[in-house]
């Protein structure tokens, strides 16, 4: 883990507008930047309330699917040729596609030519992100994930050109998110922070954001689940998600996300739920290598630190108190698939190589078994 003297490259959107009512600044904000032909990328739920953006009749792609695949991206790109600014309106899936649409719009360039680190070309259009959930923090980052249907694996693309010009984080947009989705996305935000905090490339400048993000989730997530109209709780979770997004840029996630990805690609589990199911088990597995940071996470979430089993039990109880069923088997996952899932997760080296503990394929299978 990095010392105070270690160099780090921290990037954030040039303009961040956070707080109740900030969505009202969108139309004026894009006009001030000289944009006049917006193109909105949204999932069907948010496409149905696109009028909230205050842009009038606006070109849009409203068919973003959970765990978006290459064909979904290509369909989104096809409608953007006339745009001068792309607006991601939704959760992480919509915002991830918006990043890719912004660098691919008007170009005959397949994803295979820009995927990976620092291969995406400079944008010729603007990019604005408007999150409607408090989970992924994608509005703050420069990374996007799309599923390859041929291999059932995630294609990661990362580039400073995919960082938003403007991020508008209005917690009011999250008020309508159902309780079970609020719970799952909140745990996802927390997982971003925890995995960055305990990563082998953790850095003090990111630790600050990460630990405060965990504290915000510990303080506000249960409140928001119990009362979706709790404005302070919604705002606290939106801030936690943003902090998690900042963590993703220079540090990123580790084993928790690597183990969660097969649940999304194979079983189409929402990303937040997949991360929640895995979170207690990777936190416990990593605890011996970073006891002080794990203890800080436990304190922030309201349970006592102790042995790895104590950590697992405390983290699981935290998630169960949110109404989440924490058994893999309850979500349609077949026990017979666990070995293949373990092999798949073990191959995600871009994440696992930075986990504080070196997890073998057998270790990962044991974690899936514990979660089952």
Secondary structure, DSSP 4 states (H G I P E B T S, - for coil): ---TTS-------SEEEESTTGGGGHHHHHHHTT---EEEEEEHHHHTTGGGGS-SS-EEEEEE-TT-BHHHHHHHHHT-TT-SEEEEEESHHHHHHHHHHHHHTT----GGGT-EET-SPPPSSEEEEEESSSS--GGG-SEEEEEETTTTEEEEEE-GGGS-SEEEE-GGGGTTS-HHHHHHHHHHHHHHHHHHHHSTT--HHHHHHHHHHHHHHHHHHHHHHH-TT-HHHHHHHHHHHHHHHHHHHHT---HHHHHHHHHHHHH---HHHHHHHHHHHHHHHHHTTSHHHHHHHHHHHT----SHHHHHHHHHHHHHTTT----GGGGT--GGGHHHHHHHHHT-HHHHTTSSS---HHHHHHHHHHH-
